Amino acid sequence: MLDELKESFSDVETVCADFEEEFSLNQEFDFVVIYNSIPHFENLDQVFENACNNLKHGGTFAIMHARSRQQLKEHHERIGHVSSFEPIPSDSRLLDLSRKVGFEIVFIEDDDYFCYIGQRRNQSR
């Protein structure tokens, strides 16, 4: 997916890393984006921690999926996939994770698609 992103946006700096393992980069970013992959993450605490730790103060963390929670549930039923956790976390879970690491909620939408946007507070946790 990074190759496709770079093909369309050659000037965008990207990093490929395992977001469920703790890591730190040599620089902080303006944006961290997870697109169509949140259902594959089990360790959301670490995902949010990594996003926060690698964002500039005031930076944006976005979780987006082309399907809404309901559409994803229906898709999983059609293909026979059973998950042991919520593929797209509930709003309350996202709020808890956000508060824990210091994101202010900017936006959550779950109609035709899913979108969560949090912004790292300008002050330290």
PyMOL commands that set and color helices and strands:
alter all, ss='L'
color gray80, all
select helices_A, chain A and resi 2-8+38-40+44-53+69-79+91-101
alter helices_A, ss='H'
color red, helices_A
select strands_A, chain A and resi 29-35+55-65+103-110+114-120
alter strands_A, ss='S'
color yellow, strands_A
deselect
rebuild
show_as cartoon
